[in-house]
Amino acid sequence: MRGHRAAPRGTWFPRRSPASRDPSTGGGRGAFWRPAPGWGQRGSASPADQCQVCWHWVLAADRSHPGCALQVLLKEEPTDHLRTAVRQQAMLAISALSSAEMVPEHQKMHLLKACFSSVFCLPPKEDMQGLDTSLYHETLHAMDCMLQTLVLSSPASRLSQELQRILQMLLTFTKSQSAAVRERAVRRIGMLMYLMGRYSSLEAWRPFGREEDCPACYRGFHIPKLGQLLGHLILLSSCKDKDTSRAALDALYLLLVFLLQQRWSAWPEDSPQHQSVWGAAGTSCLSLYSTGDLTKAFGKYLKRREKTDVILTAIKAMTDTSTSDKEGASSMLDEAMKDPDSWLMDVPKIMGSIYKNLEHICTEPARHSIDSLLLLLTNQYPSKVVIRLLKYSKLADSAALAMWKVLFSLLQPLEKVLRELHREYWKRRIHMLFGTMAGDSSIFCLAIIAASNLPSETFAAAARFWGSLRDESLEVISLVLQGLITLSQRPEMARKMKVLLEDILKTLQYASEDIQMKALLVFRNVLGHMTREEASPIALKLAAKLLPLFSNASSQLRESSIRLFGDIMQMVVWRHRRQMRKNVQQGLLPLLFHMSDQTQSVAKASGEALLSAAEFLEQKQLKYLSQTEQAWRIGECLLVQDRNRVEDYLRQSLLYLKDAQATVREEAVRFTGLAVRHLRDRSAERLREVCDGKRFGDRGTSQGPGTEPALKPLQKDIEPSICSLAAQTMLIVGSPRKRPASGWTRALCCWPCKAREK
């Protein structure tokens, strides 16, 4: 009957008699009932006898500590099987003690944890040998009765709190690696959802004439942390374990019924809203299986703070080891991002959760979801995002730094962020703090530079401050460069950045592939929007810095540096061509070797850059061989055309004998043998330097062999073909000199070009 409560099945609440307080009857201080041998054995007592046992616990508990004894009793139960009714009877005793107000509040949670651990952590039902199925189900039913008693016997002022404590503890067990543990815990959550939906008026019970609290009104009752609970259940519904998934869907349906009842109770029974709400109950949960659909279905019944809790739960789930949790969490976020005005209102809390969990989110899909969420927040609420980020620790904080990097990666959110930073700049008068807030100042400085209407004196100050970047951490430099890459996509901004190129050039000295790569991208974007007269001085300096990057371990950096080298040759004006010519000549042999690079894109870029070099140097023979990709003849051509550079070419070639790529080492061995044949000085000592590695320029000193790259170590190379080639080359190098007629060699090299000209 509506408005009246029946005690849950299986629970009962004895009244304490005066005798229970008489020490002589065993109810006084120090008297504690202990089970007799054989107590709790299946079949050893009738239901009435078991109830009497529970009553003995109540009698013995008047002035003792029943909770402690029950915990000991539960801990002594074996964890690998269920053969006695001890767990069942202990939970019935807890129910009786709780209804009689004989369990202190601080002991309730300890007792609950002991009960949950003792029952949930049992092996799966099918793995317990000799299990009495009825005993198993009765034990779980006793737990359900205990939970109902604990919730419904709470006073109105503590009912929500009591429910929250129980749910929170149950949720910890849903994170277990054991499917059986998860399923049992989720079923108990479902039971509590059923309990709330069943009782139309959740009034606090008032046993024994208690008048200390008023009833809990159903309409005013709420589930604490509803969003958190809902988020966990939605994630569990996508669990790969079918039993857990089914239990979570059942719990979601019962939770939906409760939410619908709350909404239904506010309308008359004959109202259209009343009918539509109940019509939704039968189809909203059981027919929805994706986490995204479930998130959308429940969203219309949630308040703002509850929606925020769902988002926070999804973000936290991204850090879990379970793949299904990450996938489900991504789907939840994707659905929420479709309606940001409804789901993403509490920006500070969401930003705080991202900040707290970001470093523990490792998988690429999960990071992509978080990045998308952060970018959407920035587009929707740029001011709130920026203010929140500025409140975090300095840019040395890796989590905050990672969040800034996401915002700096795309032009639209970056522009919004920089506008907000520019406003903050004027609020804080940041120009007075440049010396004391280096990390944050780098970001504000970027915002100043990005301002379209920046006064010339302010821009000059910002540009001067840019020189201090070399004193920043590598992470901050990388972040600022990322911002410049994004901003330089706009032509007007790229032209403005020309004053920064000298300082950006210095960043190439850092042994960081990330910084070097970003610096090259800035140069490519900015130089392309400069006049030839403007670009020439910096192109000349940049060419020398690019040469060492040709052999970098990163194929992406090799390709980028080689392509940029080929482009900037044509940027120098006439007065700088002589200096650029030296840099181009230094790059010829590395480009030749990298035409054999194992990365196809690098090999292609090297061939194109070598062709550009031939055009810049106005060497027709080299241009023809580059166009026809006759790499094996290009080396001979280089040695013949400029005999004064043979020694330099040989030095470069020997350095490449230690290259990480076998194909490049092989080309270096071939060229070394060819270069030796063109040496003017072919003395035995000079040849020993090439073969054994004695340091150049140290003839006559105590330097031993092997101090410089040489051919001999390659006889033990991991590649058999290189071992063989090195041995053959050493034989050729050590053979008597047979100088070919220079005219014949030159004719051989140049004949194709002359024939083509005719």
WORALIN-V689339 format. One record per pair of residues at least 6 apart in sequence whose ideal C-beta (glycine too) atoms are under 6 Angstrom apart, sorted by the first residue. I is the first residue (numbers start at 1). GAP is how many residues later the second one is. If there is no record, write none. Layout:
i->I gap->GAP
i->I gap->GAP
This chain:
i->2 gap->198
i->3 gap->198
i->8 gap->137
i->8 gap->140
i->10 gap->135
i->11 gap->84
i->11 gap->134
i->11 gap->138
i->13 gap->86
i->13 gap->194
i->14 gap->41
i->19 gap->6
i->20 gap->7
i->20 gap->39
i->21 gap->6
i->21 gap->41
i->27 gap->32
i->27 gap->35
i->29 gap->34
i->32 gap->28
i->32 gap->32
i->33 gap->23
i->33 gap->27
i->38 gap->6
i->40 gap->44
i->40 gap->45
i->40 gap->46
i->40 gap->49
i->41 gap->43
i->42 gap->43
i->42 gap->93
i->50 gap->39
i->53 gap->36
i->54 gap->38
i->54 gap->39
i->54 gap->42
i->57 gap->36
i->58 gap->38
i->58 gap->42
i->61 gap->36
i->61 gap->41
i->66 gap->31
i->67 gap->36
i->67 gap->40
i->67 gap->44
i->70 gap->20
i->71 gap->43
i->73 gap->17
i->74 gap->16
i->74 gap->40
i->74 gap->44
i->77 gap->9
i->77 gap->41
i->81 gap->47
i->82 gap->40
i->82 gap->54
i->87 gap->31
i->87 gap->32
i->87 gap->52
i->88 gap->50
i->88 gap->51
i->88 gap->54
i->91 gap->24
i->91 gap->51
i->91 gap->52
i->91 gap->55
i->92 gap->50
i->94 gap->17
i->94 gap->52
i->95 gap->50
i->95 gap->51
i->95 gap->54
i->97 gap->6
i->98 gap->51
i->98 gap->52
i->98 gap->55
i->99 gap->50
i->99 gap->54
i->99 gap->108
i->112 gap->57
i->119 gap->24
i->120 gap->53
i->120 gap->61
i->120 gap->64
i->120 gap->65
i->124 gap->56
i->144 gap->47
i->148 gap->47
i->151 gap->11
i->151 gap->12
i->152 gap->53
i->153 gap->52
i->154 gap->8
i->155 gap->49
i->155 gap->58
i->156 gap->48
i->156 gap->57
i->156 gap->58
i->156 gap->59
i->156 gap->60
i->157 gap->56
i->159 gap->57
i->160 gap->64
i->164 gap->60
i->167 gap->62
i->170 gap->15
i->170 gap->18
i->170 gap->19
i->171 gap->61
i->173 gap->8
i->173 gap->12
i->174 gap->8
i->174 gap->11
i->174 gap->12
i->176 gap->6
i->179 gap->62
i->179 gap->65
i->182 gap->62
i->183 gap->60
i->183 gap->61
i->183 gap->64
i->186 gap->50
i->186 gap->58
i->186 gap->61
i->186 gap->62
i->186 gap->65
i->187 gap->60
i->189 gap->62
i->190 gap->60
i->190 gap->61
i->190 gap->64
i->193 gap->58
i->193 gap->61
i->193 gap->62
i->194 gap->60
i->196 gap->62
i->197 gap->57
i->197 gap->60
i->197 gap->61
i->200 gap->18
i->201 gap->17
i->202 gap->14
i->202 gap->16
i->202 gap->19
i->203 gap->12
i->203 gap->13
i->204 gap->9
i->204 gap->11
i->204 gap->12
i->219 gap->46
i->226 gap->80
i->227 gap->79
i->227 gap->82
i->227 gap->83
i->228 gap->81
i->228 gap->85
i->230 gap->68
i->230 gap->80
i->231 gap->79
i->231 gap->82
i->231 gap->83
i->233 gap->15
i->233 gap->18
i->233 gap->19
i->234 gap->57
i->234 gap->60
i->235 gap->82
i->235 gap->90
i->235 gap->93
i->236 gap->8
i->236 gap->12
i->237 gap->8
i->237 gap->11
i->237 gap->12
i->238 gap->53
i->238 gap->86
i->238 gap->90
i->239 gap->6
i->239 gap->85
i->240 gap->84
i->252 gap->33
i->253 gap->32
i->253 gap->33
i->256 gap->28
i->256 gap->29
i->257 gap->24
i->259 gap->42
i->260 gap->17
i->260 gap->21
i->263 gap->14
i->264 gap->10
i->264 gap->13
i->267 gap->6
i->267 gap->7
i->284 gap->13
i->288 gap->6
i->288 gap->9
i->291 gap->37
i->291 gap->40
i->291 gap->41
i->292 gap->39
i->292 gap->43
i->295 gap->37
i->295 gap->40
i->296 gap->39
i->304 gap->41
i->307 gap->36
i->308 gap->38
i->308 gap->41
i->311 gap->25
i->311 gap->39
i->312 gap->41
i->314 gap->15
i->314 gap->18
i->314 gap->19
i->315 gap->38
i->315 gap->42
i->316 gap->41
i->317 gap->8
i->317 gap->12
i->318 gap->8
i->318 gap->11
i->318 gap->43
i->318 gap->48
i->319 gap->38
i->319 gap->41
i->319 gap->42
i->326 gap->40
i->330 gap->39
i->333 gap->36
i->333 gap->40
i->336 gap->7
i->337 gap->39
i->340 gap->36
i->340 gap->40
i->347 gap->34
i->347 gap->37
i->348 gap->40
i->351 gap->37
i->355 gap->44
i->358 gap->41
i->358 gap->44
i->359 gap->40
i->361 gap->6
i->361 gap->9
i->371 gap->35
i->374 gap->32
i->375 gap->38
i->377 gap->8
i->378 gap->7
i->378 gap->29
i->378 gap->35
i->379 gap->34
i->382 gap->34
i->382 gap->38
i->383 gap->37
i->386 gap->31
i->386 gap->34
i->392 gap->8
i->394 gap->45
i->395 gap->6
i->395 gap->44
i->395 gap->81
i->396 gap->77
i->401 gap->74
i->404 gap->75
i->405 gap->74
i->405 gap->77
i->407 gap->6
i->407 gap->10
i->408 gap->6
i->408 gap->74
i->408 gap->75
i->408 gap->78
i->411 gap->75
i->411 gap->78
i->414 gap->72
i->418 gap->29
i->418 gap->32
i->421 gap->23
i->421 gap->26
i->422 gap->25
i->422 gap->29
i->425 gap->19
i->430 gap->14
i->434 gap->7
i->434 gap->31
i->439 gap->37
i->442 gap->34
i->442 gap->38
i->445 gap->17
i->445 gap->20
i->446 gap->34
i->446 gap->37
i->448 gap->14
i->449 gap->13
i->450 gap->37
i->463 gap->36
i->466 gap->34
i->466 gap->37
i->467 gap->36
i->469 gap->8
i->470 gap->36
i->474 gap->38
i->477 gap->38
i->478 gap->36
i->478 gap->37
i->481 gap->37
i->484 gap->38
i->485 gap->33
i->485 gap->36
i->485 gap->37
i->487 gap->6
i->488 gap->6
i->488 gap->9
i->488 gap->34
i->488 gap->37
i->488 gap->38
i->491 gap->38
i->494 gap->31
i->494 gap->32
i->494 gap->35
i->495 gap->34
i->497 gap->29
i->498 gap->32
i->501 gap->37
i->504 gap->15
i->504 gap->18
i->507 gap->8
i->507 gap->12
i->508 gap->8
i->508 gap->11
i->508 gap->37
i->513 gap->41
i->513 gap->44
i->516 gap->41
i->517 gap->40
i->520 gap->40
i->520 gap->44
i->524 gap->40
i->527 gap->8
i->532 gap->39
i->532 gap->41
i->535 gap->36
i->536 gap->36
i->536 gap->37
i->536 gap->40
i->539 gap->29
i->539 gap->32
i->539 gap->33
i->540 gap->32
i->540 gap->36
i->540 gap->39
i->540 gap->40
i->543 gap->25
i->543 gap->40
i->544 gap->39
i->546 gap->15
i->546 gap->19
i->547 gap->39
i->547 gap->40
i->549 gap->8
i->549 gap->12
i->550 gap->12
i->550 gap->40
i->552 gap->6
i->555 gap->44
i->555 gap->47
i->558 gap->44
i->559 gap->42
i->559 gap->43
i->559 gap->46
i->562 gap->43
i->562 gap->44
i->562 gap->47
i->563 gap->42
i->565 gap->44
i->566 gap->42
i->566 gap->43
i->566 gap->46
i->569 gap->43
i->569 gap->47
i->572 gap->8
i->584 gap->29
i->584 gap->32
i->589 gap->60
i->589 gap->63
i->591 gap->15
i->591 gap->18
i->591 gap->19
i->592 gap->42
i->593 gap->63
i->593 gap->71
i->593 gap->74
i->594 gap->8
i->594 gap->12
i->595 gap->8
i->595 gap->11
i->595 gap->12
i->595 gap->36
i->596 gap->67
i->596 gap->71
i->597 gap->6
i->598 gap->63
i->598 gap->65
i->610 gap->16
i->611 gap->15
i->614 gap->8
i->614 gap->9
i->614 gap->12
i->620 gap->133
i->621 gap->16
i->621 gap->129
i->621 gap->132
i->622 gap->15
i->624 gap->129
i->625 gap->8
i->625 gap->9
i->625 gap->12
i->635 gap->36
i->635 gap->39
i->636 gap->113
i->637 gap->112
i->639 gap->7
i->639 gap->39
i->640 gap->105
i->640 gap->106
i->640 gap->109
i->646 gap->29
i->646 gap->32
i->649 gap->26
i->650 gap->25
i->653 gap->15
i->653 gap->18
i->653 gap->19
i->653 gap->22
i->654 gap->55
i->655 gap->54
i->656 gap->12
i->657 gap->11
i->657 gap->52
i->658 gap->51
i->659 gap->6
i->662 gap->57
i->665 gap->57
i->666 gap->56
i->669 gap->56
i->669 gap->57
i->669 gap->60
i->673 gap->56
i->673 gap->59
i->676 gap->14
i->676 gap->57
i->682 gap->55
i->685 gap->14
i->687 gap->46
i->691 gap->19
i->691 gap->20
i->691 gap->21
i->691 gap->39
i->692 gap->13
i->692 gap->18
i->692 gap->20
i->693 gap->12
i->693 gap->13
i->693 gap->14
i->693 gap->15
i->693 gap->17
i->694 gap->11
i->695 gap->8
i->695 gap->12
i->695 gap->13
i->711 gap->15
i->711 gap->18
i->711 gap->19
i->714 gap->8
i->714 gap->12
i->715 gap->8
i->715 gap->11
i->715 gap->12
i->717 gap->6
